[in-house]
Amino acid sequence: MEDASMTSENVFGSEAVEAVRAKAVDDQLIDELVGRAQAEGLQLTGEGGLLQQLTKRLLESARQG
């Protein structure tokens, strides 16, 4: 008799499982950034807000390599 145990990897494939794990990490990171911004009274959008600061840092990082 064959082993009929089912795991998320053999049902969805390892690539799909990794994508779900990566999204969970991304969601946690976003939640942390938003929470910290709100705790410090930083706006999420607009001049000097979290989105503007993140965009600036991402572009600078991409230019550097």
C-alpha positions as CSV (number, residue, x, y, z in Angstrom):
1,M,0.0,0.0,0.0
2,E,1.3,3.5,-0.9
3,D,1.9,6.2,1.7
4,A,-1.1,8.4,1.3
5,S,0.2,11.2,3.6
6,M,-0.3,14.6,2.2
7,T,1.8,17.6,2.8
8,S,1.5,21.1,1.6
9,E,4.5,20.6,-0.6
10,N,3.2,17.6,-2.5
11,V,-0.3,19.1,-2.9
12,F,0.8,22.6,-4.0
13,G,4.4,22.1,-5.0
14,S,7.5,23.5,-3.2
15,E,7.5,26.7,-5.2
16,A,4.0,27.6,-4.1
17,V,4.9,26.8,-0.5
18,E,7.9,29.1,-0.7
19,A,5.8,31.9,-2.2
20,V,3.4,31.6,0.7
21,R,6.3,31.7,3.2
22,A,7.8,34.7,1.5
23,K,4.5,36.5,1.6
24,A,4.1,35.8,5.3
25,V,7.5,37.3,5.9
26,D,6.7,40.3,3.7
27,D,3.4,40.8,5.6
28,Q,5.2,40.7,8.9
29,L,7.8,43.2,7.8
30,I,5.1,45.6,6.5
31,D,3.1,45.3,9.7
32,E,6.2,46.1,11.7
33,L,7.1,49.1,9.5
34,V,3.6,50.5,9.7
35,G,3.3,49.9,13.4
36,R,6.6,51.7,14.1
37,A,5.7,54.6,11.8
38,Q,2.4,55.0,13.6
39,A,4.0,54.7,17.1
40,E,6.4,57.5,16.1
41,G,3.7,59.7,14.7
42,L,5.0,59.4,11.2
43,Q,2.5,59.7,8.3
44,L,2.3,56.8,6.0
45,T,2.0,58.9,2.8
46,G,2.8,62.5,1.9
47,E,5.9,64.6,2.3
48,G,8.4,62.9,4.6
49,G,6.1,60.0,5.2
50,L,7.0,56.3,5.4
51,L,6.2,55.6,1.7
52,Q,8.3,58.5,0.5
53,Q,11.2,57.4,2.7
54,L,11.0,53.8,1.7
55,T,10.9,54.8,-2.0
56,K,13.9,57.0,-1.6
57,R,16.0,54.3,0.2
58,L,15.0,51.6,-2.3
59,L,16.0,53.7,-5.3
60,E,19.3,54.7,-3.6
61,S,20.0,51.0,-2.9
62,A,19.2,50.0,-6.4
63,R,21.6,52.6,-7.9
64,Q,24.4,51.5,-5.6
65,G,24.2,48.0,-6.8
